[in-house]
């Protein structure tokens, strides 16, 4: 089992940037595919970005392509989400996800609010 702790959320103006971090417990981080999801009020949780175990394969939602970058540091058991050119529609609770053999683990979420 893995425990995930997100950090880095907050309030930012449109056009600004934030970097989210997700620190994982345990020594098997490198075996987990990692992802960031988000859920806005009244909407379903959606996948924002994912990254393979070695970091060589990444995928992004169309709405964030070119603005967000997912990365991971297996030595630090941490996954990141660099968010640039933020828009009000990016406002949501962002969740870190770890997946292995169809089993998913979730963090508690971190709020990102984009507002002037």
C-alpha positions, 0 to 999 in steps of 0.5 A: 500500500502507498500513501500519497500527500499532495502540496503546492495548491493555492490561489493564483491569478489567470496566466500564473503558474503553480507546481503541485507535488505528491510525495509517496510513502514506501520503497516501491514508488518506481513500480507505480504509474502516476497521475494527476486528476482534478474535480471541479464543483458539480463535475466528475473527476477527470484525468489531467495527466499521467506518467509511466513508471520510468517517466518515459511516457506521458499523457495529457488531457486536451484542455491542458496540453502545452500548459501543464507538465507532469514529471517524476523523481523516483529517487525522491518518490515524488511526482510533480505537476507544473501548471503554467498559463492557468485559467479560471477553468483550471480551478478544482481540487487536484488529486494525486493517483498511484496505480499498480495492477489495476489497484488505485491509491489516492491522495487527499487532494489540494485546492487550486483556485485561479481567480483575479 
